[in-house]
Amino acid sequence: MAALPLPAAAGQIEQACATSDRGGKNTRVCTCIQRIADQLLTAKDQRLAASFFKDPHKAQEVRQSDRSNDERFWVVYKQFGALAEQSCR
């Protein structure tokens, strides 16, 4: 089953989700995840999080990084993930 077309205003995370193997069949979930991202993540954070759909290992690298920006991102990203998991089932 092919992914449904996204609205023109689809965000980066929504697009990455919809084109991934995991989310491509459920645009409702991808749209919900984007709404949570818009609430919690900056545009820069969203670009980084969207990149994890294509390269999951990158998430592990950021999580293990000692850079203060990566540590700050990871705290917010965990909150985003927990809220998206709870809200977007």
MOGI-V592890 format. One record per backbone hydrogen bond with DSSP energy under -0.5 kcal/mol. CO is the residue of the C=O (numbers start at 1). NH is the residue of the N-H. Records with the same first field share a line. If there is no record, write none. Layout:
CO: NH ; NH
This chain:
7: 10
11: 15
12: 16
13: 17
14: 18
15: 19
16: 20
17: 20 ; 23
20: 24
23: 26
26: 30
27: 31
28: 32
29: 33
30: 34
31: 35
32: 36
33: 37
34: 38
35: 39
36: 40
37: 41
42: 46
43: 47
44: 48
45: 49
46: 50
47: 51
48: 52
49: 52
50: 53 ; 54
51: 54 ; 55
55: 58 ; 59
56: 59 ; 60
57: 61
58: 62
59: 63
60: 64
61: 65
62: 65
67: 71
68: 72
69: 73
70: 74
71: 75
72: 76
73: 77
74: 78
75: 79
76: 80
77: 81
78: 82
79: 83
80: 84
81: 85
82: 86
83: 87
84: 88
